[in-house]
């Protein structure tokens, strides 16, 4: 038996201003005819129920995390040469000679992906105060700072030994980093999104609903910061065994927050 179709009708009517039999005075407009009502059919699916109108659709919001370990494939070592002399010219000359030997030794070490650069130089007076509290210059100290970058992280210990043996008397820091982090960032993001979706599916199923489409997503993945080791080596003599240095790895983290629509209710058997 077919159910009668439900139809909503909107009617607009305008009554005549004068009775049909009234006579119009000379020169007056003819009386207006009654307006036929306009009827529009609207299916029930097009009608918004009063209790739903203006309300936000139900949703599920979850946060997901992803983490990927990334091996370091690049090392950056900062060396410094410190020299002393009674006058400024002597300190600067001694520093230039010593640093020249360090440069030559490092370049001769055949280190893979070697890059050398000077990033700081200073020449400062040294003061002393007499018993009469008179301050005077007693000498000069020169600093020359260089940065060495290599792509063989396993050779860092040997590099330090070569530089120290050549005269470098300060090792300021060692930094390990990954040259290309983009694949790891993409992998961490995919893991974070998958983690968020898995949580949302469990929540929706526990409520008896299917999971709908994603409505909004926030978050992302940041590039990992280089791993830095602070060092304070001064006046260290060359060792017979290579200096042990472990490069380690970096961690790429991703975090996302996703809002999913709550899908239709699961049919119960």
FENHU-V471303 format. One record per residue. RES is the residue in three letters. SS is DSSP state (@ for helix, = for strand, . for the rest). D_CENTER is the distance of its C-alpha to the mean C-alpha in Angstrom with 2 decimals. Layout:
res | ss | d_center
RES | SS | D_CENTER
RES | SS | D_CENTER
This chain:
res | ss | d_center
UNK | . | 63.12
UNK | . | 60.86
UNK | . | 59.31
UNK | . | 60.06
UNK | . | 57.21
UNK | . | 55.81
UNK | . | 55.88
UNK | = | 54.85
UNK | . | 57.10
UNK | . | 56.52
UNK | . | 59.89
UNK | . | 60.62
UNK | . | 64.33
UNK | . | 66.25
UNK | . | 69.90
UNK | . | 72.63
UNK | . | 73.72
UNK | . | 77.43
UNK | . | 79.62
UNK | . | 80.47
UNK | . | 84.15
UNK | . | 83.81
UNK | . | 85.30
UNK | . | 83.24
UNK | . | 84.98
UNK | . | 85.89
UNK | . | 82.96
UNK | . | 80.35
UNK | . | 77.39
UNK | . | 77.99
UNK | . | 76.65
UNK | . | 73.11
UNK | . | 72.89
UNK | . | 70.92
UNK | . | 67.30
UNK | . | 66.47
UNK | . | 63.62
UNK | . | 60.36
UNK | . | 59.06
UNK | . | 55.51
UNK | . | 54.48
UNK | = | 51.09
UNK | . | 50.06
UNK | @ | 48.93
UNK | @ | 45.44
UNK | @ | 44.94
UNK | . | 45.79
UNK | . | 43.02
UNK | . | 44.41
UNK | . | 44.81
UNK | . | 43.00
UNK | . | 39.79
UNK | . | 39.76
UNK | . | 37.09
UNK | . | 35.24
UNK | . | 31.59
UNK | . | 31.36
UNK | . | 30.46
UNK | = | 26.96
UNK | = | 24.96
UNK | = | 21.49
UNK | = | 19.59
UNK | = | 16.28
UNK | = | 15.18
UNK | = | 13.30
UNK | = | 12.77
UNK | = | 12.83
UNK | = | 13.80
UNK | = | 15.61
UNK | = | 15.38
UNK | = | 18.44
UNK | . | 18.44
UNK | . | 20.41
UNK | = | 20.54
UNK | = | 22.12
UNK | = | 22.64
UNK | = | 25.70
UNK | = | 26.99
UNK | = | 30.79
UNK | = | 33.21
UNK | = | 36.93
UNK | = | 38.95
UNK | = | 42.57
UNK | = | 45.35
UNK | = | 48.59
UNK | . | 51.21
UNK | . | 50.38
UNK | @ | 47.25
UNK | @ | 48.43
UNK | @ | 49.05
UNK | @ | 45.60
UNK | @ | 43.90
UNK | @ | 46.21
UNK | @ | 45.76
UNK | @ | 41.98
UNK | @ | 42.08
UNK | @ | 44.39
UNK | @ | 42.41
UNK | @ | 39.07
UNK | @ | 40.77
UNK | @ | 41.84
UNK | @ | 38.31
UNK | @ | 36.97
UNK | @ | 39.83
UNK | @ | 39.36
UNK | @ | 35.63
UNK | @ | 36.28
UNK | . | 39.14
UNK | . | 37.04
UNK | . | 35.76
UNK | . | 32.15
UNK | . | 29.95
UNK | . | 27.52
UNK | . | 28.94
UNK | = | 27.74
UNK | = | 29.46
UNK | = | 28.89
UNK | = | 30.30
UNK | = | 27.92
UNK | = | 30.40
UNK | = | 34.17
UNK | = | 36.39
UNK | = | 40.12
UNK | = | 41.31
UNK | = | 44.73
UNK | = | 45.64
UNK | = | 47.85
UNK | = | 50.51
UNK | = | 52.50
UNK | . | 56.24
UNK | . | 58.41
UNK | . | 59.35
UNK | . | 55.64
UNK | . | 55.59
UNK | = | 52.23
UNK | = | 52.50
UNK | = | 50.51
UNK | = | 51.29
UNK | = | 48.94
UNK | = | 45.71
UNK | = | 42.47
UNK | = | 40.21
UNK | = | 36.60
UNK | = | 34.97
UNK | = | 31.35
UNK | = | 30.05
UNK | = | 26.82
UNK | = | 27.30
UNK | = | 24.76
UNK | = | 25.82
UNK | . | 24.45
UNK | . | 26.77
UNK | @ | 25.19
UNK | @ | 28.47
UNK | @ | 30.39
UNK | @ | 28.81
UNK | @ | 31.75
UNK | @ | 34.27
UNK | @ | 32.64
UNK | @ | 32.97
UNK | @ | 36.58
UNK | @ | 37.44
UNK | @ | 36.14
UNK | @ | 37.86
UNK | @ | 41.07
UNK | @ | 41.07
UNK | . | 40.94
UNK | . | 37.36
UNK | . | 37.78
UNK | = | 34.24
UNK | = | 31.06
UNK | = | 28.38
UNK | = | 25.21
UNK | = | 23.76
UNK | = | 20.12
UNK | = | 18.94
UNK | = | 15.93
UNK | . | 15.19
UNK | . | 15.96
UNK | . | 14.23
UNK | . | 11.07
UNK | @ | 10.77
UNK | @ | 13.45
UNK | @ | 12.05
UNK | @ | 8.66
UNK | @ | 11.15
UNK | @ | 13.41
UNK | @ | 11.24
UNK | @ | 10.46
UNK | @ | 14.21
UNK | @ | 15.18
UNK | @ | 13.46
UNK | @ | 15.21
UNK | @ | 18.38
UNK | @ | 18.38
UNK | @ | 18.21
UNK | @ | 20.94
UNK | @ | 23.12
UNK | @ | 23.15
UNK | @ | 24.05
UNK | @ | 26.79
UNK | @ | 28.33
UNK | @ | 28.44
UNK | @ | 29.98
UNK | @ | 32.50
UNK | @ | 33.51
UNK | @ | 34.32
UNK | . | 36.32
UNK | = | 34.12
UNK | = | 32.20
UNK | = | 28.47
UNK | = | 27.92
UNK | = | 25.36
UNK | = | 21.78
UNK | = | 21.99
UNK | = | 18.55
UNK | = | 14.98
UNK | = | 12.06
UNK | = | 8.61
UNK | = | 6.01
UNK | = | 4.14
UNK | . | 2.17
UNK | . | 5.39
UNK | . | 8.20
UNK | . | 10.45
UNK | . | 13.93
UNK | = | 16.61
UNK | = | 19.28
UNK | = | 22.89
UNK | = | 25.06
UNK | = | 28.59
UNK | = | 31.87
UNK | = | 34.41
UNK | = | 37.39
UNK | . | 40.62
UNK | . | 39.87
UNK | . | 42.38
UNK | . | 41.54
UNK | . | 41.57
UNK | . | 43.41
UNK | . | 40.57
UNK | . | 37.06
UNK | . | 34.60
UNK | . | 32.50
UNK | . | 28.74
UNK | . | 26.29
UNK | . | 22.98
UNK | . | 21.33
UNK | = | 18.03
UNK | = | 14.32
UNK | = | 12.46
UNK | = | 9.33
UNK | = | 8.60
UNK | = | 7.87
UNK | = | 9.48
UNK | = | 11.36
UNK | = | 14.45
UNK | = | 17.08
UNK | = | 20.47
UNK | = | 23.24
UNK | = | 26.72
UNK | = | 29.55
UNK | = | 31.72
UNK | = | 35.53
UNK | = | 37.46
UNK | . | 38.35
UNK | . | 42.06
UNK | . | 44.01
UNK | . | 46.68
